[in-house]
């Protein structure tokens, strides 16, 4: 039986033609991207081209789902992170393809989803074709091909609590995105207990005051009820959407103030600076304000993140961009705003969704996988800094809702207790092996 036809799809027609010709010489039956409908297999090479990473990533998702709708049953994603799942010619910023492929594998179990990592930036088109053929011949879901080296099957380093050692250098001033609320704030407090230090916390929420005359509570439903009653008592007609927004803002403000107080109680200093983490100018202003108050930034923690869960077949660009920009544009803005030569510690909050894929989180998995790749580039560029990318499993709190918790319970994946997770974070960032950049925290997720 003849092999099914293969379509090579990339933004560069000459590249597609060259790669197709190389595959045909090896006996593959290829067809051009214009004949997408009806192709049994497709090679998606868009990530090999250093264009806008957001546009490139979204185009990959759209192309993949259009191919599926058209009857394609095998997708082969190509990425360039050096052929060894580290970083490629663009420094890892387009390196999130593996997270998208892993999620597609979970959402579309009736398809064959493969990933081949090659150092395309250092190859001719013919060499790329040879590497792709070598990757296909391996017959595995994910493989790295780099020159004459043996094929690389990616793995993950599971994090365990490192031994305590004397700090070689204590960081003085930390910039922390997303650090005023949720699990990132727990990690900041764990650092403050160990090192003291000064923390500038950047976040989207305004520092809303607590509603005058209302008792303190952590219960959103109870606060909404009290706000509605207060509105009625003042002769106002409570509007549910406005009441809900006011309650959420009040609770966010209270959580931020509690975090600032806890950091100071732990021996640190703290300030909260509201800004859009994906806005480079806003981040630059916040960093300048932090340095005027605390001195030069020596520690960077990127913990900000949002989710917009929806299956890949239903994902909108608005969903995708919101998730992507918070993680990737946020990190770009932070790195542009600080003097990286002065950084001694860098921590990125990635996710186990990047390592394993997660239904509904193709964008989140992709963005966090790109963080992992950029972390390796930062480690290479800043050998004096300790760089860690934490691929967190589900926490007992934070963005993990009750529905998420039930999902992971069904998978047999335990939630990470917040105190233990925070202590592990501080231990690895301060005392962990400098060569362990990418860490999986929690249990592996079953296929």
VEXPA-937052 format. One record per residue (C-alpha): residue number from 0; x negated, y, z; residue in three letters. Coordinates in nm, 2 decimals. Example, Ala and Ser with C-alpha at 12.3 -4.5 7.8 and 13.67 -1.06 7.14 Angstrom:
BEGIN
  dodren    east   north      up  palo
       0   -1.23   -0.45    0.78   ALA
       1   -1.37   -0.11    0.71   SER
//
This chain:
BEGIN
  dodren    east   north      up  palo
       0    0.00    0.00    0.00   UNK
       1   -0.15    0.34   -0.09   UNK
       2   -0.23    0.59    0.19   UNK
       3    0.03    0.85    0.25   UNK
       4   -0.03    1.19    0.09   UNK
       5   -0.21    1.45    0.31   UNK
       6   -0.16    1.83    0.29   UNK
       7   -0.45    2.06    0.40   UNK
       8   -0.31    2.38    0.54   UNK
       9   -0.52    2.69    0.61   UNK
      10   -0.50    3.06    0.55   UNK
      11   -0.79    3.03    0.30   UNK
      12   -0.69    2.86   -0.03   UNK
      13   -1.05    2.81   -0.13   UNK
      14   -1.12    2.63    0.19   UNK
      15   -0.80    2.41    0.15   UNK
      16   -0.90    2.32   -0.21   UNK
      17   -1.26    2.24   -0.10   UNK
      18   -1.16    2.02    0.19   UNK
      19   -0.89    1.85   -0.02   UNK
      20   -1.15    1.77   -0.28   UNK
      21   -1.38    1.62   -0.02   UNK
      22   -1.10    1.41    0.12   UNK
      23   -1.00    1.29   -0.23   UNK
      24   -1.36    1.18   -0.30   UNK
      25   -1.33    0.97    0.01   UNK
      26   -1.01    0.81   -0.12   UNK
      27   -0.74    1.02    0.04   UNK
      28   -0.44    1.13   -0.16   UNK
      29   -0.40    1.50   -0.10   UNK
      30   -0.15    1.76   -0.20   UNK
      31   -0.15    2.14   -0.17   UNK
      32    0.02    2.34    0.10   UNK
      33    0.29    2.44   -0.15   UNK
      34    0.41    2.09   -0.14   UNK
      35    0.45    2.08    0.24   UNK
      36    0.80    1.92    0.23   UNK
      37    0.76    1.55    0.20   UNK
      38    0.40    1.52    0.30   UNK
      39    0.35    1.23    0.54   UNK
      40    0.04    1.38    0.70   UNK
      41   -0.10    1.73    0.74   UNK
      42   -0.43    1.88    0.85   UNK
      43   -0.38    2.22    1.02   UNK
      44   -0.70    2.42    0.99   UNK
      45   -0.58    2.77    1.08   UNK
      46   -0.77    2.79    1.41   UNK
      47   -1.11    2.76    1.22   UNK
      48   -1.06    3.11    1.09   UNK
      49   -1.15    3.39    1.33   UNK
      50   -0.84    3.61    1.29   UNK
      51   -0.60    3.74    1.55   UNK
      52   -0.58    3.46    1.81   UNK
      53   -0.22    3.52    1.90   UNK
      54   -0.11    3.53    1.53   UNK
      55   -0.31    3.23    1.45   UNK
      56   -0.17    3.03    1.75   UNK
      57    0.19    3.13    1.67   UNK
      58    0.14    3.03    1.30   UNK
      59    0.01    2.69    1.41   UNK
      60    0.32    2.63    1.62   UNK
      61    0.56    2.75    1.34   UNK
      62    0.38    2.54    1.08   UNK
      63    0.38    2.23    1.30   UNK
      64    0.75    2.25    1.36   UNK
      65    0.83    2.33    1.00   UNK
      66    0.63    2.02    0.89   UNK
      67    0.82    1.81    1.14   UNK
      68    1.15    1.93    1.02   UNK
      69    1.04    1.85    0.66   UNK
      70    0.96    1.49    0.74   UNK
      71    0.59    1.49    0.82   UNK
      72    0.50    1.23    1.08   UNK
      73    0.13    1.29    1.14   UNK
      74   -0.03    1.62    1.23   UNK
      75   -0.41    1.66    1.26   UNK
      76   -0.51    1.98    1.43   UNK
      77   -0.86    2.12    1.38   UNK
      78   -1.04    2.34    1.62   UNK
      79   -1.39    2.49    1.66   UNK
      80   -1.51    2.47    2.02   UNK
      81   -1.85    2.35    1.91   UNK
      82   -1.76    1.99    1.85   UNK
      83   -1.80    1.93    2.22   UNK
      84   -1.49    2.10    2.37   UNK
      85   -1.70    2.39    2.50   UNK
      86   -1.68    2.71    2.29   UNK
      87   -1.72    2.79    1.92   UNK
      88   -1.82    3.08    1.70   UNK
      89   -1.55    3.31    1.84   UNK
      90   -1.64    3.24    2.20   UNK
      91   -1.34    3.02    2.28   UNK
      92   -1.07    3.27    2.22   UNK
      93   -0.90    3.05    1.96   UNK
      94   -0.99    2.74    2.16   UNK
      95   -0.64    2.66    2.29   UNK
      96   -0.53    2.43    2.01   UNK
      97   -0.58    2.12    2.22   UNK
      98   -0.32    2.24    2.47   UNK
      99   -0.07    2.29    2.19   UNK
     100   -0.15    1.94    2.04   UNK
     101   -0.11    1.77    2.38   UNK
     102    0.22    1.93    2.44   UNK
     103    0.34    1.84    2.09   UNK
     104    0.24    1.48    2.17   UNK
     105    0.48    1.48    2.47   UNK
     106    0.76    1.66    2.30   UNK
     107    0.74    1.47    1.97   UNK
     108    0.66    1.11    2.07   UNK
     109    0.78    0.98    1.73   UNK
     110    0.49    1.16    1.56   UNK
     111    0.12    1.10    1.55   UNK
     112   -0.06    1.41    1.69   UNK
     113   -0.44    1.42    1.66   UNK
     114   -0.71    1.68    1.73   UNK
     115   -1.06    1.70    1.59   UNK
     116   -1.31    1.95    1.73   UNK
     117   -1.59    2.05    1.50   UNK
     118   -1.86    2.33    1.50   UNK
     119   -1.70    2.48    1.18   UNK
     120   -1.87    2.81    1.23   UNK
     121   -2.21    2.64    1.16   UNK
     122   -2.09    2.42    0.87   UNK
     123   -2.04    2.44    0.50   UNK
     124   -1.69    2.34    0.37   UNK
     125   -1.83    2.01    0.25   UNK
     126   -1.99    1.94    0.60   UNK
     127   -1.65    2.02    0.75   UNK
     128   -1.49    1.77    0.52   UNK
     129   -1.75    1.51    0.63   UNK
     130   -1.68    1.58    1.00   UNK
     131   -1.30    1.56    0.95   UNK
     132   -1.34    1.22    0.78   UNK
     133   -1.56    1.11    1.07   UNK
     134   -1.30    1.22    1.32   UNK
     135   -1.02    1.05    1.14   UNK
     136   -1.22    0.73    1.12   UNK
     137   -1.25    0.72    1.50   UNK
     138   -0.88    0.64    1.52   UNK
     139   -0.83    0.82    1.85   UNK
     140   -0.60    1.11    1.95   UNK
     141   -0.88    1.36    2.04   UNK
     142   -1.24    1.36    1.94   UNK
     143   -1.53    1.60    1.90   UNK
     144   -1.77    1.56    1.60   UNK
     145   -2.10    1.75    1.61   UNK
     146   -2.36    1.66    1.35   UNK
     147   -2.52    1.32    1.39   UNK
     148   -2.43    1.30    1.76   UNK
     149   -2.19    1.02    1.88   UNK
     150   -1.83    1.12    1.87   UNK
     151   -1.72    1.28    2.20   UNK
     152   -1.39    1.18    2.37   UNK
     153   -1.30    1.47    2.61   UNK
     154   -1.26    1.40    2.98   UNK
     155   -1.19    1.61    3.30   UNK
     156   -1.38    1.67    3.62   UNK
     157   -1.15    1.62    3.91   UNK
     158   -1.22    1.87    4.19   UNK
     159   -1.28    1.75    4.55   UNK
     160   -1.38    1.97    4.83   UNK
     161   -1.75    2.06    4.80   UNK
     162   -1.99    2.06    5.09   UNK
     163   -2.04    2.39    5.27   UNK
     164   -2.37    2.56    5.21   UNK
     165   -2.51    2.90    5.29   UNK
     166   -2.40    3.16    5.04   UNK
     167   -2.68    3.27    4.82   UNK
     168   -2.51    3.60    4.75   UNK
     169   -2.18    3.73    4.89   UNK
     170   -1.96    3.91    4.64   UNK
     171   -1.87    4.26    4.75   UNK
     172   -1.58    4.38    4.55   UNK
     173   -1.32    4.16    4.38   UNK
     174   -1.08    4.25    4.10   UNK
     175   -0.79    4.01    4.12   UNK
     176   -0.50    3.99    3.87   UNK
     177   -0.18    3.84    4.00   UNK
     178   -0.34    3.83    4.35   UNK
     179   -0.08    4.01    4.55   UNK
     180    0.19    3.73    4.53   UNK
     181    0.23    3.36    4.51   UNK
     182   -0.05    3.10    4.52   UNK
     183   -0.32    3.34    4.40   UNK
     184   -0.27    3.55    4.72   UNK
     185   -0.33    3.23    4.93   UNK
     186   -0.66    3.19    4.74   UNK
     187   -0.76    3.55    4.80   UNK
     188   -0.69    3.51    5.17   UNK
     189   -0.90    3.20    5.19   UNK
     190   -1.19    3.40    5.03   UNK
     191   -1.14    3.68    5.27   UNK
     192   -1.16    3.44    5.57   UNK
     193   -1.50    3.31    5.44   UNK
     194   -1.67    3.62    5.31   UNK
     195   -1.48    3.93    5.41   UNK
     196   -1.51    4.16    5.11   UNK
     197   -1.30    4.41    4.93   UNK
     198   -1.01    4.31    4.71   UNK
     199   -0.83    4.52    4.45   UNK
     200   -0.51    4.33    4.36   UNK
     201   -0.36    4.41    4.02   UNK
     202    0.00    4.31    3.94   UNK
     203    0.31    4.40    3.75   UNK
     204    0.54    4.47    4.04   UNK
     205    0.59    4.81    4.19   UNK
     206    0.54    4.84    4.57   UNK
     207    0.91    4.88    4.64   UNK
     208    1.01    4.98    5.00   UNK
     209    1.24    4.77    5.21   UNK
     210    1.60    4.88    5.19   UNK
     211    1.67    5.12    5.47   UNK
     212    1.88    4.98    5.75   UNK
     213    1.87    4.62    5.64   UNK
     214    1.71    4.34    5.85   UNK
     215    1.40    4.17    5.70   UNK
     216    1.46    3.84    5.53   UNK
     217    1.29    3.60    5.28   UNK
     218    1.62    3.47    5.15   UNK
     219    1.71    3.62    4.81   UNK
     220    2.08    3.53    4.83   UNK
     221    2.11    3.67    5.18   UNK
     222    1.95    4.00    5.07   UNK
     223    2.17    4.03    4.77   UNK
     224    2.47    3.98    5.00   UNK
     225    2.35    4.25    5.24   UNK
     226    2.28    4.49    4.95   UNK
     227    2.63    4.44    4.81   UNK
     228    2.78    4.50    5.15   UNK
     229    2.58    4.82    5.20   UNK
     230    2.70    4.94    4.86   UNK
     231    3.06    4.88    4.94   UNK
     232    3.02    5.05    5.28   UNK
     233    2.90    5.36    5.09   UNK
     234    3.20    5.35    4.86   UNK
     235    3.00    5.22    4.56   UNK
     236    3.09    4.93    4.33   UNK
     237    2.81    4.68    4.35   UNK
     238    2.69    4.56    4.01   UNK
     239    2.55    4.21    4.02   UNK
     240    2.26    4.27    3.78   UNK
     241    2.15    4.58    3.97   UNK
     242    2.19    4.42    4.31   UNK
     243    1.98    4.12    4.20   UNK
     244    1.71    4.35    4.06   UNK
     245    1.70    4.56    4.37   UNK
     246    1.67    4.25    4.59   UNK
     247    1.39    4.10    4.39   UNK
     248    1.20    4.42    4.39   UNK
     249    1.24    4.45    4.76   UNK
     250    1.12    4.10    4.82   UNK
     251    0.82    4.15    4.59   UNK
     252    0.73    4.47    4.77   UNK
     253    0.75    4.29    5.11   UNK
     254    0.53    4.00    4.98   UNK
     255    0.27    4.24    4.85   UNK
     256    0.25    4.43    5.18   UNK
     257    0.23    4.10    5.37   UNK
     258   -0.06    4.00    5.15   UNK
     259   -0.25    4.32    5.21   UNK
     260   -0.20    4.29    5.59   UNK
     261   -0.31    3.92    5.58   UNK
     262   -0.63    4.00    5.39   UNK
     263   -0.72    4.27    5.64   UNK
     264   -0.64    4.04    5.93   UNK
     265   -0.88    3.78    5.77   UNK
     266   -1.16    4.04    5.77   UNK
     267   -1.13    4.19    5.43   UNK
     268   -1.02    4.52    5.28   UNK
     269   -0.74    4.53    5.02   UNK
     270   -0.56    4.77    4.79   UNK
     271   -0.27    4.71    4.55   UNK
     272   -0.29    4.87    4.20   UNK
     273    0.02    4.82    3.98   UNK
     274   -0.06    4.78    3.61   UNK
     275    0.03    4.57    3.31   UNK
     276   -0.26    4.33    3.30   UNK
     277   -0.23    4.30    2.92   UNK
     278   -0.27    4.67    2.87   UNK
     279   -0.65    4.75    2.83   UNK
     280   -0.62    5.12    2.92   UNK
     281   -0.41    5.05    3.23   UNK
     282   -0.65    4.78    3.35   UNK
     283   -0.95    5.01    3.29   UNK
     284   -0.78    5.29    3.50   UNK
     285   -0.71    5.04    3.78   UNK
     286   -1.07    4.92    3.77   UNK
     287   -1.21    5.27    3.78   UNK
     288   -0.98    5.34    4.08   UNK
     289   -1.10    5.03    4.26   UNK
     290   -1.46    5.10    4.20   UNK
     291   -1.42    5.46    4.33   UNK
     292   -1.27    5.32    4.65   UNK
     293   -1.48    5.00    4.70   UNK
     294   -1.79    5.01    4.48   UNK
     295   -1.90    4.81    4.18   UNK
     296   -1.70    4.50    4.09   UNK
     297   -1.90    4.18    4.15   UNK
     298   -1.62    3.92    4.16   UNK
     299   -1.34    3.86    3.91   UNK
     300   -1.03    3.64    3.96   UNK
     301   -0.77    3.61    3.68   UNK
     302   -0.47    3.46    3.84   UNK
     303   -0.19    3.63    3.65   UNK
     304    0.05    3.42    3.45   UNK
     305    0.41    3.39    3.34   UNK
     306    0.61    3.10    3.19   UNK
     307    0.89    3.10    2.94   UNK
     308    0.97    2.73    2.92   UNK
     309    1.14    2.62    2.60   UNK
     310    1.07    2.33    2.36   UNK
     311    0.84    2.40    2.07   UNK
     312    1.12    2.36    1.82   UNK
     313    1.31    2.64    2.00   UNK
     314    1.03    2.86    2.11   UNK
     315    1.06    3.23    2.00   UNK
     316    0.77    3.46    1.93   UNK
     317    0.88    3.68    2.22   UNK
     318    0.84    3.38    2.46   UNK
     319    0.51    3.29    2.31   UNK
     320    0.36    3.63    2.31   UNK
     321    0.46    3.71    2.67   UNK
     322    0.30    3.39    2.80   UNK
     323   -0.01    3.43    2.58   UNK
     324   -0.08    3.80    2.63   UNK
     325   -0.07    3.77    3.01   UNK
     326   -0.34    3.50    3.01   UNK
     327   -0.55    3.59    2.71   UNK
     328   -0.51    3.96    2.65   UNK
     329   -0.52    4.00    3.03   UNK
     330   -0.86    3.83    3.05   UNK
     331   -0.99    4.04    2.76   UNK
     332   -0.88    4.36    2.93   UNK
     333   -1.04    4.26    3.26   UNK
     334   -1.37    4.16    3.10   UNK
     335   -1.38    4.49    2.90   UNK
     336   -1.31    4.70    3.21   UNK
     337   -1.58    4.56    3.43   UNK
     338   -1.96    4.55    3.39   UNK
     339   -2.00    4.18    3.34   UNK
     340   -2.37    4.19    3.41   UNK
     341   -2.29    4.27    3.78   UNK
     342   -2.05    3.97    3.82   UNK
     343   -2.16    3.70    4.06   UNK
     344   -1.83    3.50    4.06   UNK
     345   -1.56    3.45    3.80   UNK
     346   -1.25    3.24    3.87   UNK
     347   -0.99    3.17    3.60   UNK
     348   -0.65    3.02    3.69   UNK
     349   -0.58    2.76    3.42   UNK
     350   -0.33    2.48    3.44   UNK
     351   -0.32    2.10    3.42   UNK
     352   -0.07    2.17    3.14   UNK
     353   -0.37    2.25    2.93   UNK
     354   -0.54    1.92    3.00   UNK
     355   -0.23    1.70    2.96   UNK
     356    0.04    1.90    2.78   UNK
     357    0.38    1.97    2.93   UNK
     358    0.72    1.97    2.76   UNK
     359    0.85    2.32    2.72   UNK
     360    0.51    2.48    2.78   UNK
     361    0.33    2.46    2.45   UNK
     362    0.24    2.83    2.48   UNK
     363    0.13    2.80    2.84   UNK
     364   -0.08    2.50    2.77   UNK
     365   -0.24    2.67    2.47   UNK
     366   -0.32    2.99    2.66   UNK
     367   -0.47    2.81    2.96   UNK
     368   -0.68    2.58    2.73   UNK
     369   -0.82    2.89    2.57   UNK
     370   -0.91    3.01    2.92   UNK
     371   -1.11    2.69    2.97   UNK
     372   -1.31    2.74    2.65   UNK
     373   -1.38    3.11    2.73   UNK
     374   -1.50    3.00    3.08   UNK
     375   -1.77    2.79    2.92   UNK
     376   -1.88    3.09    2.71   UNK
     377   -1.90    3.31    3.01   UNK
     378   -2.11    3.05    3.19   UNK
     379   -2.35    3.05    2.89   UNK
     380   -2.36    3.43    2.87   UNK
     381   -2.39    3.49    3.25   UNK
     382   -2.62    3.22    3.39   UNK
     383   -2.65    3.41    3.72   UNK
     384   -2.28    3.40    3.78   UNK
     385   -2.07    3.11    3.92   UNK
     386   -1.79    3.06    3.67   UNK
     387   -1.49    2.83    3.75   UNK
     388   -1.18    2.75    3.55   UNK
     389   -0.93    2.58    3.78   UNK
     390   -0.68    2.35    3.59   UNK
     391   -0.42    2.35    3.87   UNK
     392   -0.17    2.08    3.90   UNK
     393    0.17    2.18    4.04   UNK
     394    0.16    2.37    4.36   UNK
     395    0.41    2.34    4.64   UNK
     396    0.54    2.70    4.57   UNK
     397    0.45    2.98    4.33   UNK
     398    0.58    2.92    3.98   UNK
     399    0.69    2.56    4.06   UNK
     400    1.07    2.58    4.09   UNK
     401    1.28    2.31    4.23   UNK
     402    1.34    2.18    3.88   UNK
     403    0.97    2.17    3.81   UNK
     404    0.92    1.99    4.14   UNK
     405    1.17    1.72    4.05   UNK
     406    1.00    1.68    3.71   UNK
     407    0.67    1.61    3.87   UNK
     408    0.82    1.39    4.14   UNK
     409    0.96    1.17    3.86   UNK
     410    0.61    1.16    3.70   UNK
     411    0.47    1.05    4.04   UNK
     412    0.25    1.37    4.06   UNK
     413    0.22    1.51    4.41   UNK
     414    0.24    1.88    4.47   UNK
     415   -0.07    2.07    4.59   UNK
     416   -0.02    2.20    4.95   UNK
     417   -0.08    2.58    4.95   UNK
     418   -0.33    2.58    5.24   UNK
     419   -0.53    2.29    5.10   UNK
     420   -0.53    2.43    4.74   UNK
     421   -0.65    2.77    4.86   UNK
     422   -0.93    2.62    5.07   UNK
     423   -1.04    2.40    4.77   UNK
     424   -1.05    2.71    4.55   UNK
     425   -1.27    2.91    4.79   UNK
     426   -1.49    2.62    4.85   UNK
     427   -1.56    2.55    4.48   UNK
     428   -1.60    2.92    4.38   UNK
     429   -1.84    2.99    4.66   UNK
     430   -2.02    2.65    4.71   UNK
     431   -1.94    2.43    4.42   UNK
     432   -2.18    2.29    4.15   UNK
     433   -2.26    2.59    3.92   UNK
     434   -2.26    2.35    3.62   UNK
     435   -1.90    2.23    3.69   UNK
     436   -1.71    2.50    3.50   UNK
     437   -1.38    2.33    3.42   UNK
     438   -1.21    2.16    3.72   UNK
     439   -0.89    1.96    3.73   UNK
     440   -0.72    2.01    4.07   UNK
     441   -0.46    1.75    4.16   UNK
     442   -0.36    1.41    4.02   UNK
     443   -0.38    1.32    3.65   UNK
     444   -0.05    1.33    3.47   UNK
     445    0.07    1.00    3.32   UNK
     446    0.11    0.99    2.94   UNK
//
